Each structure stands twice: as C-alpha cells, then as structure tokens.
Amino acid sequence: MKRHLHLNLFVMGRGHHESAWRHPLATRTSLTSFEHYQQLALLAEKGLLDSIFFADILAFGGTGKQAPSTQLEPLTLMAALSSVTRHIGLVGTASTSYTEPFNLARQFASLDHLSKGRVGWNIVTSWAKDAEANFGHDQQPKHADRYAKAFEFMEVVTALWDSWADDAVLDDVAAGVYMEPSRVRAIHHRGELLRVQGPLNIPASPQRHPVLFQAGSSTDGQRFAARYAEAVFTAHPHIESAQAFYQSLKQQVVAAGRTAHSVKVLPGLSAVVADSDANAQRILTELNELTAIETGLAHLSNRFGGYDFSGLELDRTLSLDDFPDPDLVQAAKSRAGVITDMVKAQRLTLRQLLTALAGARGHFALAGSPERIADTMQHWFENGAADGFNLMPPILPAMLDTFIEHVIPILQRRGLFRHAYHEGTLRERYGLQRPESRYFAGISRSLSGA
C-alpha cells in the first residue's frame, strides 16, 4: 500500500507568525468566538486533513500589548467542534503535571464517544513558567520529575480506559440487564506518585484510547515518546536535524518493543504560500516588519524558563555564552536546544534570531509558490525526515485556504495525499491499531452471559 502524507492543522490565534493578528489578511473574528474555530475546522475538513490540533498553556503567559495571549480551553472547544464536523480528527492538549488521571481519562473517553472515535490527546508535562502557582504549588517541578510523573500517569489512564470490556454493556431490555459487572474491573493502582481505584465510570469508547500525540524532543521526551506516543510533533528548522531525529526516535521505538511505523513523526511546517516565490516573500517581509522586539524577547525568555535577554545588544552576533545551558533549562528543554543550535550554526544577531523565531518559534519556515512548498514537503517525506507535517499557517485563515486550494491538489496529483475521506476512526486514518484491553484481551463473554 502506497505511503501517504499525514497532515495535521495546528491552530494558533490568527496565525503562527507572532504579528499575524496585525496583518490585513488575518481574520478579525474574536479569538474567543466559536465561529473562528468552526471556520478553521470546516476548512481543514474540506482539505481532507487528518486532524486539527489545539495547544494549551496553564498560565497567562502574556507579553503585554503587542500580541494576543488568550485561548479557549481545548477539551471544551473539541466537544463543541465534534458536533459540527464529521471526519476531521480533534486533538487537544492536557497536562500530566496539573490534571487528575481519573478526570482526564473520563473527559477523553467522553469526547471519543461524542465524536465517534475522532479524538487525540497531546500529552504535555507543562513547561510554562507560573503554571505551578495556579495549581497551589510553590515552584515548578524539575524537568525529570515532571516526566517521572508522566510515565506513571500514562499507566493509570490507559488502565482506566482498559477497565471496561467492549461487551460490558448489554442493554437487554427484555431481560432487565443493562450491563455485566464481571466485564468491568477496578485497576487498584498504588504507585509512587498516584493512587487510583477505578474503574472508569464510562464504557470503552470507539478507539478505546485516544490517539496519543506528544511533542517533547529532549532525552526524557524521546524516551517517553518511544514508549507511549503514536504521533510526535517536533521542531526542526532544517532537514538534516529532522532526519537525525526521525532515525533516532524510530530506533528507540523499535528498542521499546514496538514497530517503527506505530509512531508517526510530524515536524512543524509554517509556510507562507502565494502565487509566486516573490509574492510569498513580500508577505513574509510584511509580517516581519510588524513584529515587536518586546514580544520577541518575552517569547524567547519563556523558552528559557524566564531568563532575561533584554540586556543584550540587538545587532551583536550572539554566542552560546549569551544563553543558559539548554541541558539545565527546566522549562522547554528541547526547544531551548533548537534555539541554541540555530545560533551556533547561523551566527545570528539577537535581532535576526527574534525575526527567525517570530515566524515559527524554531519550526521549519518557508515562503514560496505552491509548487515550491509541495516540492519541499515531498523531499522531506521521501528522504527520512517526516511521516507528514504539523501545518502551522503563518496567517489564519488566509494561508490555510491558499494551502488547501493550491498545495493539496499538487500533492494529490503526485499520489502523496488522499482524494477522499474513508469512514473510520482517527486511529484508522493514522494507520494505527485499536488497543486491546489489558484486562480483557482475548477473553470474550459467552453467549449465555456466564
């Protein structure tokens, strides 16, 4: 069977460029309006995309007056979108550091039922500074401690999703029997950090487990992905680093006892698309000219756990001495590494670095004609760098609309992307198996119900 690209839409505000909200091509619809997200979801569904993804931050994270910093809570939004879409997958972020596993397992099971099996969970450990203060903690847990909890958290939530057999609900009106209690099992989890009795109080959903997405690329993040993730969002500004990550992660997945194709690697792609390379570059220049230094400095500081870069000269070539050691960063460790690698390889000034990060925060950014965008995607896909892409349009909805109208048909003509949806769950679209219950695998209830 021919391998096809997987394409996920990453929705962020009015676009992924930090000045998108000011550009005339951007929507003026309120970012707290359901109509904004409904329009994007339906547009993505028109383009036959696999899924649409909503990030989340558990703190204000504001950068002042220069950029929007508000967003709706993802799971609530996904529930609403499930009622106005039919095919598109709905992927939402939730934290293992600041969420109770029973409640999270219940929420995703409910969403999977409501959407008829179209839900994914982007698993995060929450790197944002100040999140801890919103949940009664005095300080942010260390990076390694956050991942230690995440590993145990996953054991609990997957056990809860497995606590119902598929045939537990009988709904036999004539016999007066709604369910078979022996087909539901408490999990009795007593771990180092979590204690959960179970079972879940909602039956097994169409996918049993939501599709498990993850975005951490640190050593701990890759180890976690190799064990649990089914799709990985990752940031690479060049194909060479994307290829190295792809190969490394696939090897770790196999070492963990899984098949390499059981995890899809989706690098971020922020593409300014126009009818010509020149016009695409013009739009990118317009966006860059609308950026604010203060906003860029605040975003850079957040990636390094609050480190103050404001004392650096804007037009002096940076050195690694101007940055904290990424290995010691307790916030976004992998993204901090991407940024310092860019500085080392490209000998950037602070102004140049802020401009580069304004477009895609360290992800792969490109400006060009539809043919150039399609050529680049095909090159990454066919040369061991990607199983697909996490699409990050710089301006919404304009760049998404242009991508769907002009890039998707090129990919289809080349046999790289579907021409129609097929009925099924999000798991099936990503070529993933539905998990069996760890408690009831291979054990079926007899016809007599005994």
C-alpha positions, 0 to 999 in steps of 0.5 A: 500500500502506497505511503501517504502524507499525514497532515495535521492543522495546528491552530494558533490565534490568527496565525503562527507568525507572532504579528499575524493578528496585525496583518490585513489578511488575518481574520478579525473574528474574536479569538474567543468566538466559536465561529473562528474555530468552526471556520478553521475546522470546516476548512481543514475538513474540506482539505481532507486533513487528518486532524486539527490540533489545539495547544494549551498553556496553564498560565497567562503567559502574556507579553503585554500589548503587542500580541494576543495571549488568550485561548479557549480551553481545548477539551471544551472547544473539541466537544463543541467542534465534534458536533459540527464536523464529521471526519476531521480528527480533534486533538487537544492538549492536557497536562500530566503535571496539573490534571487528575488521571481519573478526570482526564481519562473520563473527559477523553473517553467522553469526547471519543464517544461524542465524536465517534472515535475522532479524538487525540490527546497531546500529552504535555508535562507543562513547561510554562513558567507560573503554571505551578502557582495556579495549581497551589504549588510553590515552584515548578517541578524539575524537568525529570520529575515532571516526566517521572510523573508522566510515565506513571500517569500514562499507566493509570489512564490507559488502565482506566480506559482498559477497565471496561470490556467492549461487551460490558454493556448489554442493554437487554431490555427484555431481560432487565440487564443493562450491563455485566459487572464481571466485564468491568474491573477496578485497576487498584493502582498504588504507585509512587506518585498516584493512587487510583481505584477505578474503574472508569465510570464510562464504557470503552469508547470507539478507539478505546484510547485516544490517539496519543500525540506528544511533542517533547524532543529532549532525552526524557521526551524521546524516551517517553515518546518511544514508549507511549506516543503514536504521533510526535510533533517536533521542531526542526528548522532544517532537514538534516536535524529532522532526519537525525531525529526521525532515525533516532526516535524510530530506533528507540521505538523499535528498542521499546518493543514496538514497530517503527511505523506505530509512531508517526513523526510530524515536524512543524511546517509554517509556510507562507504560500502565494502565487509566486516565490516573490509574492510569498516573500513580500508577505513574509517581509510584511509580517516581519516588519510588524513584529515587536522586539518586546514580544520577541524577547518575552517569547524567547525568555519563556523558552528559557524558563524566564531568563532575561535577554533584554540586556543584550545588544540587538545587532551583536552576533550572539554566542552560546555564552549569551544563553543558559545551558539548554541541558539545565533549562527546566522549562522547554528543554528541547526547544531551548536546544533548537534555539541554541543550535540555530545560533551556533550554526547561523551566527545570528544577531539577537535581532535576526534570531527574534525575526527567525523565531517570530515566524515559527518559534524554531519550526521549519519556515518557508515562503514560496509558490505552491509548487515550491512548498509541495516540492519541499514537503515531498523531499522531506517525506521521501528522504527520512525526515517526516511521516507528514507535517504539523501545518502551522499557517503563518496567517489564519485563515488566509494561508490555510485556504491558499494551502488547501486550494493550491498545495493539496491538489499538487500533492494529490496529483503526485499520489502523496495525499488522499482524494477522499475521506474513508469512514473510520476512526482517527486511529484508522486514518493514522494507520494505527491499531485499536488497543486491546484491553489489558484486562480483557484481551482475548477473553470474550463473554459467552453467549449465555452471559456466564 
